[in-house]
Amino acid sequence: MAQSRIGRRPVDLPDKVTVTWQEGQLTVKGPKGELRQSIPAGVTVSVEGRRAVVTAPDTLGRARKSYHGLVRALLAGMVRGVTEGYEKKLQIQGVGYSFRLAENNCVGFKGVFSFDRPFPLPASVKAELSEKDTVLTLRSIDKQVLGRVAKDIRGLAPADRYKGKGVRFLGEQITLKARKGAK
């Protein structure tokens, strides 16, 4: 049975984490919550003691076999999410620019737009402000949802290429363009 190098490694399951697999549906429960993921046909997940093993038979075509490593990586991410959780930090730069937390689990911007433009957060994502409302910390157990939300917030007011004003990931280096030189 030829296997993916990533897919053949078992996923260690910490205490208080349970993995259940029913045809096409993977569920991981832990101290921080529960995550569900649909799994492509042909790939199976079995729990052996405190380890979960992902297998894909050789009879699958090349395209289906490529899901072997993907499912293992998704499972490992889900296990980490329900035990530790994930966090992303966004920073806003510019004179008078800041984040604000609005009612109904929404994030807003102050000084960026001339009108109010709240961004609704999914229920699984929690937001927190720090450092004079210029750093927004997003937390979730679902890595995929958290990454998509952080990308969408950054996309509403991306950092300007000339002055660097706007939203960026904390620690992200923006390459500024040179201004037009004098003749």
C-alpha atoms as one frame of an Amber mdcrd trajectory, in Angstrom:
protein
   0.000   0.000   0.000   1.730   3.180  -1.193   0.982   5.988   1.195   1.568
   9.677   1.496   4.506  10.554   3.753   2.304  12.968   5.681  -0.740  10.710
   5.624   0.959   7.639   7.058   2.012   9.407  10.287  -0.552   8.799  13.045
  -2.110  11.728  14.911  -1.564  11.581  18.675  -4.761  12.225  20.615  -4.416
  14.030  23.963  -6.595  13.103  26.919 -10.150  14.455  26.771 -10.144  14.376
  22.939 -12.389  11.941  21.095 -12.410  11.292  17.358 -15.365   9.644  15.659
 -15.594   8.779  11.997 -18.763   7.831  10.213 -18.870   7.381   6.467 -17.813
  10.739   5.075 -17.982  12.707   8.352 -15.169  13.278  10.864 -15.983  14.674
  14.330 -13.418  15.792  16.911 -14.525  16.713  20.450 -12.297  18.311  23.055
 -12.216  20.692  26.006 -12.704  23.811  23.847 -15.501  22.494  21.652 -16.436
  20.254  18.759 -15.447  20.381  15.079 -16.902  18.517  12.104 -15.338  17.967
   8.691 -16.593  16.102   5.653 -14.068  13.614   4.291 -13.729  12.510   0.645
 -14.907   8.994  -0.213 -12.289   6.259   0.002 -10.251   7.766   2.833 -10.872
   6.184   6.240  -9.954   7.219   9.772  -9.537   4.652  12.549  -8.754   5.239
  16.223  -6.241   2.861  17.805  -5.748   3.656  21.487  -4.652   7.295  21.786
  -3.782   7.578  18.083  -5.826   8.220  14.962  -4.648   6.641  11.705  -5.715
   7.806   8.240  -5.666   5.230   5.434  -6.338   5.318   1.710  -6.322   2.053
  -0.306  -4.217   1.614  -3.458  -7.339   1.003  -5.513  -8.151   4.712  -5.415
  -7.105   6.768  -8.407  -4.264   9.249  -8.251  -6.581  12.188  -7.602  -8.331
  10.436  -4.695  -5.032   9.269  -3.164  -3.949  12.889  -2.902  -6.586  13.354
  -0.183  -4.691  11.007   2.157  -2.216  13.615   3.419  -4.858  16.347   3.334
  -7.218  14.444   5.642  -4.377  13.697   8.071  -3.380  17.393   8.152  -7.006
  18.458   8.668  -7.374  15.948  11.508  -4.189  17.185  13.211  -5.419  20.781
  12.900  -8.795  19.880  14.359  -7.174  18.106  17.325  -4.988  21.147  18.025
  -7.989  23.453  17.662 -10.150  21.678  20.235  -7.260  21.470  22.728  -5.309
  24.741  22.340  -7.260  26.848  19.850  -5.884  29.241  17.233  -5.130  32.949
  17.319  -4.444  35.604  14.682  -3.506  39.222  15.349  -4.237  42.111  13.020
  -2.710  45.566  13.344  -4.041  48.827  11.939  -1.696  51.714  11.155  -2.461
  55.293  10.274  -3.134  58.582  12.035  -6.491  58.282  13.796  -7.049  54.699
  12.624  -8.335  52.138  15.118 -10.518  49.071  15.431 -13.717  49.021  17.433
 -15.917  46.196  18.605 -19.547  46.861  17.766 -22.620  45.119  19.107 -23.736
  41.771  17.673 -20.148  40.446  17.441 -19.030  42.897  14.728 -15.663  44.569
  14.113 -15.618  48.148  12.875 -12.989  50.625  11.740 -12.518  54.157  13.012
 -10.911  56.744  10.751 -10.533  54.438   7.743 -13.862  55.045   6.006 -16.118
  58.092   5.954 -19.053  55.804   6.784 -19.679  53.018   9.283 -18.704  49.639
   7.827 -19.093  46.865  10.427 -17.766  43.393   9.656 -19.863  40.604  11.234
 -17.878  37.798  12.865 -19.008  34.158  12.855 -20.158  32.790  16.211 -17.048
  30.588  16.478 -14.649  33.579  16.305 -14.022  35.762  19.367 -12.430  39.216
  19.065 -10.464  41.237  21.588  -8.838  44.685  21.349  -5.543  45.746  22.901
  -2.831  48.396  22.615  -4.975  51.510  22.161  -7.411  49.675  19.858  -4.780
  49.233  17.125  -4.280  45.466  17.577  -7.205  43.099  17.049  -6.812  39.543
  18.380  -9.064  36.897  16.825  -9.447  33.488  18.481 -11.217  30.335  17.324
 -11.006  26.557  17.440 -11.522  26.320  13.662  -8.319  27.201  11.808 -10.003
  27.503   8.407 -12.731  29.886   9.573 -10.235  31.996  11.542  -7.903  32.366
   8.553 -10.747  33.314   6.226 -12.125  35.931   8.653  -8.664  37.459   9.232
  -8.059  37.616   5.471 -11.452  39.239   4.875 -10.896  41.903   7.567  -7.447
  42.652   6.137  -8.967  42.890   2.658 -11.431  45.607   3.702  -8.629  48.121
   4.276  -5.335  46.612   3.048  -2.087  48.397   3.833  -1.319  51.195   1.382
   1.789  50.558  -0.758   3.023  54.148  -0.466   2.456  55.104   3.190   1.719
  51.743   4.832  -1.625  52.887   6.254  -4.266  50.197   6.717  -4.746  46.712
   8.155  -1.993  44.097   8.209  -1.134  40.957  10.131   0.929  41.704  13.237
   4.593  41.505  12.258   3.882  41.584   8.499   6.395  43.667   6.563   4.847
  45.844   3.865   7.221  46.732   1.043   6.685  50.411   0.382   7.030  51.785
  -3.131   9.464  54.619  -3.712   7.918  57.996  -4.319   8.366  59.662  -7.653
  11.788  61.325  -7.721  12.405  64.962  -8.607  13.949  65.714 -12.005
